[in-house]
Amino acid sequence: MRKENDYQLPVVLTIAGFDPSGGAGILADIKAISAMGGFGVAAVTSLTFQNTLGVFGATHQTSETVQRQIEPLLTDFKIAAVKTGMLPTAEIIEEVALLLAAHRLAPVVVDPVVRSTSGYDLIDDRALAALVEKLFPLATVVTPNAAEAERLTGRRMSDLAAMQQAAAAIRDMGARAVLLKGGDLIGETATDLLLDDDGMRTFAAERVLSSNTHGTGCTLSAAMATLLGRGSSLTEAIVQAKRYIVEAIRSAPALGHGHGPLNHFPRGFIVDPR
């Protein structure tokens, strides 16, 4: 028997890799989704072997096991938004794209995870080509960081002008909107660049000097997906998600011996789901 609630939590699906240290991947996504007032469900694409010091390997799922994780969720829940992270093979990417299109799932935030913070390549060139061809056209927004934009475009990310050129190149690949994250670049502020139908605009936030930045990209994209699923505009979702990330880094618990995880539940930044 269904129990009626005073409010309905938006269900957000994350399709990404599993980080056993809890800082990135679906564990980070689920925490960010919860913090933004959503209910997270997930499909695991790869079991990675990592901690805050680095990635030491991975065992990927098959496209069938990913499909068999997702299908029961789609028959049971109304999915308010989707976020994709590590999609390690072309076969998985093609299966995910088929499911998104068949079930007309939207909004979709595609975080093109290609390399870990420690420099470990997470997908090969064939998978990257499939990501661009199959998934970018289905995305509400694609959220590469500087290193990911460099691999996608072959352009070195050194300043805002380079970011503008790369964002335009990625949009030409079929993405409807591109949020190119500039947090890895040097400067007093962490400036991201959005390119969509309304043109280019930037979003600057305070740069928090910290080694506790494991999973920032995962967390940002999951937060954005949840906010979009709750009805925020893309601009509103970016602004609120960036404020959330700043405080999550500032209040990080300093765990581990490498790039530590964020505090996914910073005081004052938890969204009331009602």
C-alpha positions, 0 to 999 in steps of 0.5 A, a space after each residue: 500500500 502506498 503511503 501518502 506524504 506531505 511532499 514528494 522527494 525528487 528522485 535523482 538517478 546517478 550513473 557512475 563509478 564506485 569509489 570505496 573511499 566515499 569521496 567521489 563517484 556514486 557515494 559522493 553523488 548520493 550525499 550531494 543529492 540528499 543535501 540538495 533535497 533529493 532522493 538518490 538512486 544509482 547504477 554502478 558502472 565500474 568498481 574502482 580501487 582507490 583512496 585519497 592518494 590515488 586510483 590503483 585500478 578498476 573493474 568495469 561492469 558490462 553494458 548488460 549489468 548497467 542496463 539491469 540496474 537501471 531498468 527496475 528503477 525506471 519502472 518503479 520511480 519517476 526520475 526527476 533528473 539524471 547525472 552521469 559520471 564515469 562511463 568507462 566503455 563505449 558499450 556502457 555509454 551506448 546502453 545509457 544513451 539508449 535508455 535515456 532516449 527511450 524513457 525521455 529522461 531529462 534534465 540530464 547532467 553529463 560529467 565527462 569523467 575521463 581522468 582522476 585527480 591523481 592522473 589515472 585515465 578512466 576511459 579510453 579514446 573509443 569510449 570518449 568518442 562514444 560519449 561525445 557522439 551518443 551522450 552529449 546530444 542528450 545532455 541538458 548540460 555537459 560539465 568538463 573541468 580544464 583537464 577534461 576539456 583539454 582531452 576533448 578539444 586538444 586545446 590547452 586551458 591556460 586562461 579565460 580566452 582558452 576556456 571560451 574557445 574550448 567551450 565553443 568547440 565542445 558545444 559544436 560536438 553536439 552539447 546544448 550547454 557547456 559549463 567549463 569549470 575553471 577551478 583547476 586554473 590558477 587565480 584568486 577566484 574559481 571561475 566557470 564558463 557557461 555557453 548555451 543558447 543565451 551566449 557565454 557568461 561566467 560564474 566566479 566564486 571564492 577560491 578556497 586553498 585546500 587539498 580536500 578537493 576529492 570529488 568536487 566535480 562529481 559533487 557539483 554535477 550531482 548537486 546541479 542535477 538535483 536542483 534542475 530536477 527541483 525546477 531551478 533554471 540552469 543559471 540558478 542551479 550553477 550559482 547555488 551548486 557553486 556556493 555549496 561546493 565552496 562551503 563543502 571544501 571550506 568545511 572539509 573534514 581533512 580525512 585521509 593522507 591525500 586529496 581528502 573528501 568534501 563535507 557534503 553536509 555543510 551547515 546552512 547549505 542543506 536544502 529543505 525538500 518540501 
